[in-house]
């Protein structure tokens, strides 16, 4: 099928019968001469990773079954929502089948308008801090830490208890559920002031920093932490719904992304939360251990721990008995 869009010509090449099209099969199709400016290769199966890479190199669009279903749904939804698509290339087939939309879609539908954004009202969660900061008390003692890393670390000889700073934010995020009803989610999250990792946090009892443990200073600026917190909140509250509608003899598949708008987010900085970790060194490397739950957060080992009766040859990575 050869289509034209203004001065642009598009060749649509359908593939038949293949559950998965590989690089060799696609290369055979693309070796044929064409006068078109662009090509779209369509399959009701799938394309292999190598085939997709070849398509990118040749600047050819590959439509698998899910993409065909999306395009079919998009064309039918054009009758419902008459607004212009975000990008001209988002669907090349719409201009050519626009005249047949009534035939495909059955009865005309009433244009829909986007619902008003929900604004998160009400108070945000509080956390008790001491002059803008608070320390979580370690629950894993030194001897417990030694036992927890014994299988990883050989002859642990140095234990440093450190406090890692985390920016604490209270948030409220307004979203709509699958039926369109508004709801507001609230909570606290922490942004690691060293590596920028974001995580939800259930508030726990905090104490004033007593100076007994080594305290690390943030290397991440607060403005950067706020941006990471906002990105995390949007991603955590974004949902993709796959909807199926029957319109007479035609089934429409619609992929809807429910993403909170900027007006639906509230973030307030509460202060610094100091999180305890153990920095442990041994004969074969180092381990960072969470001093609250005992999880290994990071390890750098240059040799495994030798079992009884074995000698580790660090230079060759081999064992001898």
PEGIVEN-V252839 format. One record per backbone hydrogen bond with DSSP energy under -0.5 kcal/mol. NH is the residue of the N-H (numbers start at 1). CO is the residue of the C=O. Records with the same first field share a line. If there is no record, write none. Layout:
NH->CO, CO
This chain:
3->1, 10
5->8
8->5
10->3
11->38
12->1, 10
13->11, 40
14->12
15->42
21->46
22->20
26->22
27->23
28->24
29->25
30->26
31->27
32->29
37->9
38->9
40->11
41->61
42->13, 40
43->63
46->19
48->21
52->48
53->49
54->50
55->51
56->52
57->53
58->54
59->56
60->55
61->39
63->41, 61
64->62
65->45
68->64
69->65
70->66
71->67
72->68
73->69
74->70
75->71
76->72
77->73
78->74
79->76
80->77
81->77
82->80
90->87
91->88
96->93
97->93
98->94
100->97
101->98
104->100
105->101
106->102
112->80
121->119
129->127
130->133
131->129
133->130
134->272
135->207
136->274
139->291
140->291
141->139
145->141
146->142
147->143
148->144
149->145
150->147
152->149
153->149
155->153
157->281
158->281
160->279
161->159
162->160, 277
163->214
164->162, 275
165->163
166->273
167->191
168->271
169->189
170->268
171->187
172->266
173->185
174->264
175->183
177->181
180->177
183->175
185->173
187->171
188->201
189->169
190->199
191->167
192->190, 197
193->165
196->192
199->190
201->188
203->201
207->135
214->161
216->163
219->193
220->193
225->221
226->222
227->223
228->224
229->225
230->226
231->227
232->228
233->229
234->230
235->231
236->232
237->233
238->235
239->258
241->239, 256
243->241, 254
245->252
247->245, 250
248->246
250->247
252->245, 250
253->69, 251
254->243, 252
256->241, 254
258->239, 256
259->257
264->261
265->262
266->172
268->170
270->168
271->168
272->132
273->166
274->134, 272
275->164, 273
277->162
278->289
279->160, 277
280->278, 287
281->158
282->285
283->154
285->282
286->300
287->280
288->298
289->278, 287
290->295
291->276
294->290
297->288, 295
298->288
300->286
302->284
303->284
310->307
311->320
313->311, 318
314->312
317->313
318->313
320->311
